[in-house]
Amino acid sequence: MPDVIVHNNTSSTLNIAFSITMPLWFHNSVNPDQTVRFPLSTFVHGFEARIDSGLNRFSSDESWKKIGEIGTACAVGATAVTLGTGWLLGAFGRQGSPVGVAALAGAGATWNAANACWYFGFIYVGVLLIFVLDTVGAQCGQSGEGAVCVCKVWIPFHDKHYSIRDLNGRFTLWDDDGNHSIN
């Protein structure tokens, strides 16, 4: 497992995190000219640096909250698929609901339980899943207060050195090994 070394090459105290969906590895209150080490897996990780205000530090509680949001979204999605499939197969007394039948009849379609209800049910379940997962995904993808550098970074199979630099008022994650900006 490679070590990723990040050097705070700014004049600000920073909170630094690597994430896979949520912050999993983080260091708070990283002072200017301080270096921190992260033991990361080879994978694409999210990176975020925040100017430390004392109130916007990364925490395990923040990560557990996001795990709860994702778990809730998965449970809602699984429930929607189960109920939608049950509705389509007639588990609730008859195949198709009156609303589904009316919608199909209103569109001039002939009601065919084997085809039309499956089609309508998949659209209904699909729209519901997209809405729920998009809402939760948007919440999980939000950067925290004071975020000054947010990007994705590929962690290779070997140790890697980065620094956070302030280039003309814009914070950037700098690849010290390759001598270029990541974001």
C-alpha positions, 0 to 999 in steps of 0.5 A, a space after each residue: 500500500 503506497 504512502 501519499 505524502 502531502 506538504 502544506 506549501 501555503 500560508 494557511 492552516 488546512 484540513 486535508 482529506 482523501 475520500 472514496 465517496 466520503 472522507 476516510 483518511 484525513 488530517 486536521 489543522 495542518 500548519 503551513 510548511 507541515 507534511 502529513 502522510 496518508 496510507 492509501 490504496 491504489 485507486 482513484 480518490 477524492 481530495 479536498 483541502 479546507 482552510 481551517 476555521 475550527 468548525 469545518 474539520 473532517 471527522 468520523 461523524 461526518 463520514 458515518 453520516 454520509 454512510 447513513 445517507 447512502 444506506 438509506 438511499 440503497 434501502 429506498 431503492 431496494 424497497 422501490 424495486 421490490 414493491 414495483 416488481 410485486 405490483 407488476 406481478 400482481 402480488 397486491 391482488 391484481 396485475 397493474 394498478 388502476 392508475 397504471 391501467 388508466 395511463 395506458 388506456 388514455 395513451 391508446 394502448 391495449 392493456 396487456 399485463 405481460 407487456 404494458 405493466 412491465 413497461 410502465 412499472 419499470 419507468 415508475 421505479 426507474 424515475 423514483 430510483 433516479 430521484 432518490 439516488 440523485 438527491 443523496 448523491 448530490 448531498 454526498 458530493 458537496 464540498 465542506 465549508 472553506 473548501 479551497 481545493 477539490 479534485 480527483 487523484 489517481 494513487 499509483 502503486 508506489 509512494 507519491 508526493 504532493 503539495 498544496 500550493 497557492 498559485 496567485 490566489 488559487 489553491 492547487 494540488 501539485 504533483 511534486 514527482 511529476 512537477 505539475 498541477 492536478 486540478 
